[in-house]
Amino acid sequence: MKLNVGILGATGAVGQKFVRLLEDHPWFTVTAVAASERSAGKRYRDAAHWIEPTPMPEGVADLEVQLCEPGLDCDLVFSGLDSSVAGTVEKAFASAGYPVISNAKNHRMDDDVPLLIPEVNPDHVDLIHRQTYSDSGFIVTNPNCATVGLTMALKPMQDAFGIEAVHVTTMQALSGAGYPGVASLDAVANVVPYIGGEEDKLETEPLRILATRTGEGPHSSVTSLSIPISAQCNRVPVIDGHMECVSVKLVGSPSLVAIEKAIRGFSSPDEISVLPSSPASCLEVDHSDSAPQPRRDVHRGDGMTVSVGRVRSCPVFDARFVVLSHNTIRGAAGGAILNAELLAARGLLPRRLA
Ligand SMILES: NC(=O)c1ccc[n+]([C@@H]2O[C@H](COP(=O)([O-])OP(=O)(O)OC[C@H]3O[C@@H](n4cnc5c(N)ncnc54)[C@H](OP(=O)(O)O)[C@@H]3O)[C@@H](O)[C@H]2O)c1
């Protein structure tokens, strides 16, 4: 029997991606949608300015949008809420007994909240046993949309050699700013060399995700690594797909062959690869001179595969490469759904309602 799910912030760019990706999901059915007072009380079809490339799922179109308050008819909630409200709303749902699977930044760095990429740090799930919101409620987060690609590419290098320093310059898609997002006069034929708060997230979140968990259950903890990451973030006129040009300094200055072998050898743990949203290959290396590119490669693995290309030596650090990931799928709704699938597979998402 499927679990009933609610979507907080269901009318936004990420919320709509949840609605689309959860259509026909084998384990989850959308039974509740919630957003701001602007949308509450309307049918979803009237409240959401639908921007997905496929028709709005009929099962959700007629749901009434509710306020983001506990009492929603569901077993767990996904949150695609604006960060101005996500912090308090997500706490309220966890305190009322709902598992909250969030995309928002507010609780990502809380000591007792997993900041999760299932292929990278599935053991961090244990942190939920430290949370004291209620008997059954907890919060799990996924990282910033640019953090996901960078961290997945760094993971095999950290495991094989150890990382000493990272420099990353991003070219981030417009959909990362939500809807309506960046004004057209700023976006078209232009590059904006500033995305508020983004560089700080990119310099801190990978260090928490790559850290080793110590202790078990209520005694589990994660202490962020202390590796310098220098990030420069740019908004570019691409619809979907964050590109990142990365240089890394690695312990022992390994050869390019060894670095590429480490990336190629990375695969999902067995526990993750069997989950419904897990792509056949979570990290792919492309050898062509001009790959990856957002328009050609962002939909690999239905948007869940992270692509790496142009692996080559770096005259300043040891190696440099390009990473591409889908910001609203792998970097938001798809990543959150994979998190929920992992929790469900571990028996951590019991049915709340009779
Ligand atoms: N876009 C991405 O690539 C991406 C990736 C990773 C994480 N995120 C994060 O995901 C979250 C959503 O991003 P987005 O791009 O989907 O933004 P968005 O398109 O602006 O959507 C924001 C959603 O939050 C709701 N909301 C706003 N104020 C509210 C309030 N006071 N009370 C209740 N609901 C409220 C909106 O409802 P109304 O329609 O009723 O106003 C809407 O459903 C953000 O925290 C963002 O940082 C985004």
The ligand as a Gaussian input file, in Angstrom:
#p B3LYP/6-31G(d) Opt

LIG

0 1
 N       14.790000      26.003000      -7.897000
 C       15.814000      25.205000      -7.579000
 O       16.596000      24.758000      -8.446000
 C       16.047000      24.802000      -6.139000
 C       16.966000      23.803000      -5.895000
 C       17.192000      23.388000      -4.578000
 C       16.499000      23.978000      -3.552000
 N       15.621000      24.967000      -3.802000
 C       14.898000      25.535000      -2.657000
 O       13.535000      25.058000      -2.715000
 C       12.657000      26.061000      -2.207000
 C       11.641000      26.426000      -3.277000
 O       12.302000      26.967000      -4.407000
 P       11.516000      27.315000      -5.745000
 O       12.553000      27.556000      -6.741000
 O       10.453000      26.305000      -6.002000
 O       10.782000      28.724000      -5.307000
 P        9.403000      29.349000      -5.839000
 O        9.129000      28.959000      -7.235000
 O        9.490000      30.803000      -5.500000
 O        8.264000      28.662000      -4.893000
 C        8.122000      29.005000      -3.529000
 C        6.943000      28.245000      -2.907000
 O        6.861000      28.645000      -1.516000
 C        5.513000      29.096000      -1.262000
 N        5.510000      30.196000      -0.283000
 C        6.098000      31.415000      -0.391000
 N        5.831000      32.160000       0.700000
 C        5.042000      31.397000       1.502000
 C        4.423000      31.609000       2.775000
 N        4.543000      32.771000       3.449000
 N        3.701000      30.609000       3.301000
 C        3.562000      29.414000       2.645000
 N        4.120000      29.159000       1.433000
 C        4.848000      30.141000       0.881000
 C        4.995000      29.596000      -2.594000
 O        3.565000      29.581000      -2.571000
 P        2.677000      30.637000      -3.439000
 O        2.708000      30.159000      -4.873000
 O        1.323000      30.504000      -2.830000
 O        3.290000      31.977000      -3.275000
 C        5.584000      28.550000      -3.532000
 O        4.786000      27.386000      -3.518000
 C       13.550000      27.250000      -1.787000
 O       13.815000      27.140000      -0.412000
 C       14.795000      27.060000      -2.628000
 O       15.926000      27.648000      -2.054000
 C       15.355000      25.384000      -5.081000

